[in-house]
């Protein structure tokens, strides 16, 4: 049976101890039974997930930058595989390259980030042109769909990110823990989280706060000047910085935390951390930027990420009101069930069927 070839971005690992959000999402969908079996193609990096078919693609001799050489290696691998369809994640340049070199095979571009910030999609003319070259374009949120269609007309579908509820760890009891998990950078609002905890924790005896994450995904993430500046502020605020942890450890921490905060400054394309927090049963506090409101609906306290006092007030309100905290956590868990991988897989099958039929 022919397969769907899923193409990772050139710097995205497919190993459990170093993959990012895109790799995790691809892994969930690739191992889920669907209309057609799938094979994932990406860079050789560590020991790949054992429960999904993976083909390591070293960059080819093809002249040009890494993305172009990677696309050349992928094209060579696809000639051997002979896929029924190709799905390229988050790289318009790679999708266009493959569409030109794999005639007769439909190519879908799945966007996880703002298209207007991507080379080849920044202008309305470029985005309209991409729709004519590819079989389909899909975004992970309605927010990104609107950004893609800004100034143009066309058919762009939405496939929200998903979570496998069967993977969510069960905690015996919640701890009085306030948690931030994700990349520890300004865009994610880690400094606002620290400042808010500095305001709230003195009035919350028995509560503690932690940050899990680093500048990048992976144990070799560098110590940036921004991180070095944040560390003494975190220590003064009573926030423990745990550094990078594998994804399973992050989920385990969320399953024990009473409150998870997602204070993103930038317009989140989706907000996978918020979805994971709700699935793990934590009460969620999050900003209302980008695609985040599509994720949590009415199952979170919305805050201004630029206002630590606002975040601190939300922390205090939930920490001192167990009933409200429990109700919000229950609403979040019910909301997360709408994004289960089984639902996403059925939506993806329908999108694939449409492309293959066309």
C-alpha positions as a printed Julia matrix, in Angstrom:
358×3 Matrix{Float64}:
   0.0    0.0     0.0
   1.31   3.45   -0.87
   2.05   5.81    1.98
   1.77   9.44    2.94
   5.24  10.94    3.3
   5.44  13.41    6.18
   8.35  15.84    5.88
   9.72  17.45    9.03
  11.46  20.85    8.97
  15.21  20.47    8.33
  16.2   21.2    11.94
  13.41  19.24   13.64
  14.51  16.1    15.44
  12.33  12.98   15.62
  13.97  11.55   18.74
  12.06  11.37   22.05
  14.73  13.19   24.04
  15.18  16.14   21.68
  12.13  16.68   19.49
  10.14  19.9    19.52
   6.42  20.59   19.24
   6.18  19.73   15.54
   7.98  16.42   16.01
   5.67  15.5    18.88
   2.56  16.28   16.85
   3.81  14.37   13.82
   4.62  11.41   16.05
   1.11  11.34   17.5
  -0.57  11.37   14.12
   1.92   9.1    12.35
   1.37   6.21   14.72
  -2.41   6.55   14.69
  -4.2    4.24   12.24
  -5.73   6.15    9.37
  -6.72   6.12    5.74
  -3.15   5.42    4.62
   0.01   4.41    6.48
   2.62   7.12    6.83
   6.37   7.44    6.81
   8.2   10.35    8.45
  11.27  11.87    6.82
  13.72  14.09    8.69
  17.3   14.72    9.66
  19.28  11.93   11.33
  19.36  12.89   15.01
  19.51  10.45   17.92
  17.4    7.32   18.25
  14.04   8.01   16.56
  10.64   7.09   17.97
  10.34   3.33   17.76
   6.6    3.18   17.05
   6.55   5.19   13.8
   8.31   4.53   10.5
  11.12   7.01   10.05
  13.58   7.59    7.22
  16.67   9.63    8.09
  17.53  12.02    5.27
  21.05  13.46    5.24
  21.41  16.7     3.23
  22.27  16.05   -0.41
  25.12  17.51   -2.46
  22.53  19.85   -4.0
  24.0   23.39   -4.18
  22.55  25.99   -1.84
  21.75  26.45    1.84
  20.84  23.7     4.32
  17.12  23.84    3.5
  17.78  23.38   -0.21
  20.25  20.55    0.34
  17.81  18.91    2.77
  15.0   19.24    0.21
  17.25  17.59   -2.37
  17.88  14.66   -0.02
  14.14  14.36    0.67
  13.34  14.37   -3.05
  15.8   11.52   -3.63
  14.26   9.5    -0.78
  10.75  10.12   -2.11
  11.7    8.71   -5.49
  12.5    5.44   -3.73
   9.36   5.5    -1.55
   6.84   6.46   -4.24
   4.31   8.08   -1.87
   0.63   8.65   -2.58
   0.86  12.14   -1.09
   3.4   14.44    0.56
   2.83  16.6     3.65
   5.47  19.22    4.43
   5.47  20.79    7.87
   6.2   24.48    8.23
   8.6   24.92    5.3
   7.08  26.64    2.24
  10.41  26.48    0.41
  10.69  22.71    0.86
   7.04  22.21   -0.16
   7.53  24.2    -3.35
  10.78  22.36   -4.14
   9.07  18.97   -3.78
   5.96  20.02   -5.73
   8.2   20.85   -8.68
  10.25  17.66   -8.45
   7.49  15.16   -7.67
   5.02  15.68  -10.51
   1.73  13.9   -10.08
   2.07  13.59   -6.29
  -0.1   16.04   -4.3
   1.83  18.19   -1.82
   0.22  19.74    1.26
   1.88  22.48    3.32
   0.99  22.4     7.04
   1.8   25.69    8.77
   2.55  25.88   12.49
   3.71  29.51   12.48
   2.61  32.88   11.14
   2.9   32.69    7.34
   3.49  36.42    7.11
   6.77  35.91    8.94
   7.99  33.18    6.57
  10.21  33.6     3.55
   8.12  32.94    0.48
   4.8   33.79    2.15
   5.27  37.32    3.51
   3.38  39.06    0.72
  -0.2   38.43   -0.36
   1.08  37.71   -3.86
   3.43  35.0    -2.57
   0.7   33.38   -0.48
  -1.73  33.4    -3.4
   0.93  31.92   -5.66
   1.65  29.11   -3.22
  -2.0   28.07   -3.34
  -1.73  27.6    -7.1
   1.43  25.45   -6.88
   0.38  23.13   -4.04
  -2.49  20.68   -3.69
  -3.47  22.15   -0.31
  -2.45  24.49    2.5
  -3.5   23.79    6.09
  -2.91  25.77    9.27
  -3.09  24.69   12.91
  -5.47  27.46   13.95
  -8.08  29.82   12.6
  -5.77  32.65   13.67
  -3.12  31.43   11.22
  -5.72  30.83    8.53
  -6.76  34.48    8.77
  -3.13  35.54    8.58
  -2.61  33.44    5.44
  -5.7   34.76    3.68
  -5.05  38.39    4.63
  -5.52  40.29    1.37
  -6.28  37.24   -0.79
  -8.98  34.66   -1.38
  -8.41  30.94   -1.45
  -9.1   27.6     0.18
  -7.03  27.1     3.35
  -8.12  24.42    5.82
  -7.54  24.2     9.57
  -6.28  21.13   11.43
  -5.86  22.03   15.12
  -2.95  20.54   17.0
  -3.8   17.48   19.02
  -2.93  15.59   22.16
  -3.05  11.9    22.97
  -5.15  11.68   26.12
  -3.95   8.11   26.63
  -0.43   9.47   27.21
  -1.43  11.9    29.94
  -0.04  10.79   33.31
  -2.33  10.43   36.28
  -1.35  12.15   39.52
  -2.46  10.89   42.93
  -2.66  14.4    44.31
  -2.09  17.97   43.27
   0.73  19.96   44.76
   0.6   23.63   45.61
   2.77  24.23   42.58
   2.6   27.08   40.06
   4.32  26.02   36.85
   5.7   27.61   33.7
   6.77  25.13   31.01
   8.22  25.93   27.62
  10.99  27.89   26.0
  12.44  30.33   28.5
  12.53  33.38   26.26
  10.99  36.84   26.23
   8.32  35.91   23.66
   6.94  33.29   26.05
   6.73  35.76   28.93
   9.0   33.88   31.34
  10.16  37.18   32.86
   6.54  38.26   33.46
   5.93  34.92   35.17
   8.91  35.49   37.47
   7.8   39.04   38.3
   4.24  37.88   39.0
   5.44  35.12   41.31
   7.57  37.65   43.13
   4.4   39.62   43.83
   2.1   36.7    44.64
   4.19  34.1    46.53
   4.79  36.18   49.71
   1.02  36.09   50.26
   0.66  32.4    49.44
   2.27  30.37   52.22
   2.83  26.74   51.29
   2.94  27.48   47.55
   5.98  27.27   45.28
   6.75  28.09   41.66
   8.92  26.44   39.01
  10.09  27.01   35.47
  10.79  23.98   33.28
  12.51  24.71   30.0
  15.47  26.35   28.35
  16.21  28.64   25.45
  15.77  25.74   23.01
  14.51  22.17   22.97
  17.16  19.65   23.94
  19.69  19.05   26.71
  22.37  21.07   24.89
  20.42  24.33   24.93
  22.8   27.28   25.42
  22.95  29.64   28.37
  21.88  32.9    26.75
  22.47  36.4    28.19
  18.7   36.71   28.62
  18.6   33.54   30.72
  21.59  34.65   32.75
  19.79  37.89   33.56
  16.59  36.07   34.53
  18.2   33.6    36.95
  18.91  35.99   39.84
  15.46  37.53   39.44
  13.9   34.07   39.64
  15.91  33.22   42.76
  14.8   36.46   44.41
  11.17  35.76   43.5
  11.32  32.2    44.88
  11.01  30.55   41.45
  13.07  27.4    40.89
  14.49  27.04   37.38
  14.7   23.34   36.5
  16.15  23.68   32.99
  15.33  21.49   30.02
  13.44  18.27   30.68
  12.17  15.57   28.27
   8.55  15.9    27.27
   7.43  13.04   29.53
   8.89  14.88   32.53
   7.05  18.06   31.55
   3.72  16.24   31.4
   4.43  14.62   34.77
   5.07  18.05   36.29
   1.83  19.4    34.79
  -0.05  16.43   36.23
   1.11  17.44   39.72
   0.86  21.23   39.36
  -2.22  22.99   40.62
  -1.77  25.95   38.27
  -0.01  26.31   34.92
   0.69  29.74   33.47
   1.14  30.46   29.75
   1.91  34.21   29.62
   2.96  34.41   25.95
   3.7   37.89   24.64
   3.75  36.92   20.99
   0.74  35.81   19.01
   0.88  32.09   19.65
   0.12  30.19   16.44
  -1.78  27.65   18.55
  -0.65  27.13   22.14
   0.2   23.46   22.67
   1.45  24.05   26.23
  -1.98  25.36   27.2
  -3.64  22.28   25.71
  -1.28  19.95   27.57
  -1.85  21.77   30.85
  -5.62  21.41   30.53
  -5.32  17.74   29.57
  -3.17  17.17   32.66
  -5.88  18.66   34.88
  -4.13  21.85   35.94
  -5.99  25.14   36.26
  -4.83  27.35   33.4
  -3.88  31.02   33.35
  -2.99  32.26   29.86
  -2.72  35.3    27.66
  -5.33  35.92   24.97
  -2.97  36.38   22.05
  -2.88  34.63   18.7
  -4.49  31.2    18.65
  -4.51  30.67   22.43
  -8.19  31.62   22.95
  -9.14  29.01   20.33
  -7.45  26.42   22.51
  -8.81  27.22   25.97
 -12.17  28.81   25.12
 -13.74  29.7    28.47
 -11.61  27.18   30.42
  -8.83  29.56   31.55
  -8.24  32.88   33.27
  -7.07  35.33   30.61
  -4.3   37.74   31.63
  -2.25  40.57   30.16
   1.25  39.12   29.68
   2.81  42.58   29.96
   1.27  43.18   33.4
   2.81  41.03   36.18
   0.35  42.5    38.68
  -2.52  41.14   36.57
  -0.9   37.69   36.49
  -0.23  37.85   40.25
  -3.89  38.7    40.92
  -4.98  35.67   38.88
  -2.52  33.45   40.75
  -3.8   34.66   44.1
  -7.44  34.26   43.06
  -6.93  30.6    42.11
  -4.49  29.65   44.85
  -6.81  30.91   47.59
 -10.02  29.46   46.13
  -9.82  25.65   45.84
 -13.37  25.33   44.51
 -12.78  27.81   41.71
  -9.46  26.18   40.89
 -11.07  22.74   40.7
 -13.91  24.0    38.5
 -11.49  25.63   36.09
  -9.35  22.48   35.97
 -12.42  20.34   35.24
 -13.52  22.7    32.46
 -10.02  22.6    31.0
  -9.91  18.82   31.01
 -13.24  18.66   29.17
 -11.99  21.24   26.68
  -8.79  19.27   26.03
 -10.82  16.18   25.12
 -12.0   18.04   22.0
  -8.4   17.98   20.73
  -7.71  14.27   21.2
  -5.56  12.62   18.54
  -8.38  10.31   17.45
 -10.47  13.34   16.47
  -7.52  14.99   14.73
  -6.73  11.79   12.83
 -10.26  11.63   11.45
 -10.03  15.25   10.34
  -6.68  14.58    8.68
  -8.1   11.52    6.9
 -10.89  13.67    5.5
  -8.39  16.28    4.26
  -6.26  13.57    2.67
  -9.27  12.01    1.0
 -10.21  15.35   -0.53
  -6.72  15.84   -1.95
  -6.44  12.3    -3.31
  -9.89  12.53   -4.88
  -8.97  15.81   -6.57
